[in-house]
Amino acid sequence: MGNSYAILGLGSFGSKLAVSLSKLGNTVLVCDIDPARVDDMRDKVAEAVIADVSNPDVVKELGVGKFNVIILGMSSHFEDQILALTHLKQEGAPKIIAKATSDVQEKILYRLGADEVIQPEKDVAERLSRRLTWHNISDIIDFKGAAIAEVIVPGRLSGKSLLELDLRNRYNVTVLLLRKSGSTENIPTGPGTMLEKGDQLTVFGSRQSIIELFKED
């Protein structure tokens, strides 16, 4: 059984997120002041409401405490977003994720009590720039002081076993998954597993070590 989410603000980001969450089996309520945007979502989510969430009475009627997460996607109307965030905090929303369009907005939203603030365009741009710069690293995500990354085995690591490379002890990097070049299936790994140039790995460990190991052939 999925979780329950309320998405307040149906711009491009909010609409796509709502559909994706709903398809994954979650219960999703969406809310926006624009009737056309709300009508477009009625058959895609559990509930679609036309309302102004900068109004404290509206936020109270939504019963925000019943949702696992509230997502505020109203960053293009930042004053309304600030008001909505304030009302949500007052009504005891358990977790609030807010969308920002600038670092200044991000700082303000955190100061007002948002649990998490995201900047989708900035995040996508940074990930793309890393992928273009580090040719063997297709994605890297920070995780509790370390990182998880999707990487391609460079030529200088090719023809060596995991035992020989000893990545965990020498570089603080652990291989979690291995896919041979051209395959979509993960295969079991062990100390004797040989790496070949072009193999796809999912690794976990020190962010800097991952970058140094895999950024170049």
N, C-alpha and C positions, 0 to 999 in steps of 0.2 A: 504494500500500500504506500502511495506517495505522500509527500508533505503538502501543506497548504500554504499558498503564496498569494499576496495581494500586490498587484503592480499598478502603481498610481502614476499615470502619465503614459499616453500611448503614442509617442513619437515612433520613429523607425526602430530604435533600440527596444523600447518597452513592448511594442507589438511583436517583434521577432522573439524576444525572450519569453513572452507569454505563450506563444504557440509552441515553442520548443519545450517549455516546462510541461505544458499540457500533454504533448505527445509522449512524454516520458512517464505519464501516469500520475502526475501531480494534480491537485485541485487548485485551480487558478481563478482568482477574481481580478478583473481589470476595471479601472475607473479613469474617466477623462471627462473634461468639460465639453469636448467636441462630440456632438451626437453622431456624426458620420463615422468617426474613428471607432466609437463604441459599437455602433451597429455592425461594422465590418468584423467585429470580434465575437459576436453573439454565438455563432455556431462553432467557434474554435476553442472556447474556454467554458468553465463551469458557470460563471456569472459575469455579466458585463453591465456596468452601472454608469449612467451619466450624472456626474456630480463634480462639485468644486471642492477639492480636498484642502484648500486653504481656509475653508470654513470649519470651525471647531465642531459645530453640530453634525456636519457630515462625517467627520472622522469618528465621532462618538457613535453614530449610527452604524458605521461599518463594523464595529466590534473588533478592533484590531488585535486584541489579545488572543483571538482564536487562530491567528495565522502564525506559522512557524517563522516566516520572514516577510517583511514589507520592503518592496523595492520602489524607490522614488526615482522616476525617470523624467522629471520636469525641469531639467537644467536650463532649458531655453527660456523658462519663466522663473528666474531664480528667486525672486521675492516670494512668489507663491510656494516654491519649494521650501524656503526657510520657514514659512508659516506652517506648512504641512508637517515638516519635521518636528517643529515645536509642539504641535497638537498631538502627533503620534507619541512623542515622549511622555506627554502629560497623560495620555490614555493607556500607558503601559505596554506599548508595542515591544515584543520580546527581542526582535532583532531588526535593525533598519539598515538597508544598503542603499546608498544614494549615488546618483550619477552626477558627475561634474564635467564641466567643459574647460576648466582651467585650474592651475595650482592654487590660485586665490580662493576659488569656490571650494576646492577640496579642503583647505585649511579651515574655512568657515564652517563647513558641514561637520567636520570632526569636532570642532569646538562646541557646536550646538548639540552634539550627542550622537551623531551617526556612528554605527558600529563598524561600517566599512564604506569607503568611498572609491568609486571606480571612474576612470576616464577612458572609455572604450577606444576612442580614436587614438589617443596617446599610446595606449597599451598595444594596439595593433601596429602602429607605426614603429614602436620600439622592437617588437618581435620581428617585424619584417626587416628592419635595419640589421638586427643581429643575424638573421638568416642569410642576408645578402653579404654580410661581412665575414661570418664564420661559415664557410661553405659546407662543412661536415656536421654542423649543428643545426638541425631543422627547427628545434624548439627547446627552450629551457625555462623552467618555472621554479621560482624560489619557494622553498618549503621548510618552514621551521628552522631557519639558520643554515640550511643546505639547499640543494637543488635537485630536481628531476629533469632529465634531458633526453631528447631523441637525437641520436648521433649516427654518423656513418663512419665505419672503420677506415682510417687513413692508411695509406700504403706502408708507412713505417711501423705499423702494428700488425700488418698482414703476415701470415705464416707463423704466428706465435700462439702458444696456448695461454689460457687464462692463468694456469699455474705459473708459467714462465713470466708472464707480464706482472703477476702479483699486484693488480691494480688497487686492491683494498688496502694493503699494507704500505705500498710505495706512494700512492697518490690519494688515498682516502676516497676511492671511487669503486662502487659495486655495480656489476652487471646484473640487471634484473631480468631482462628479456633479450632474446636474440632472434632475428629473422634474417634468413639468407637473402642475398640480393635477388630481387625479382619475385620473392615469395611474400605471401600475406600471413603465413602461419608462424607462430612462435615455436621454437624448438627447445628441448631441455638443454641446460648447460651444466658443466662440471669442470673440475680442474683441467681435464684433458681436452676441453673444447678448443678447437683451433679457429682463430679469427682470420677472415679473408677480406681483402679490400672490397668495400661496397656493402659489407654486411651492415644490417641496421640493428642498433642496440638501444635499449632503454637503460639508462644508468642513473645511479643515485650517489650523491656525495658532495664534496666541496665544489662550489660553483667555479672558483678560480681554477681548480685542478681539471675540471671537466673542460673548461675553455682551453687551457694550455694543452691538454691531451688531444683534443679533437678539432681544433679550429683550422688546422692546416694538414695537408698531406705530408 
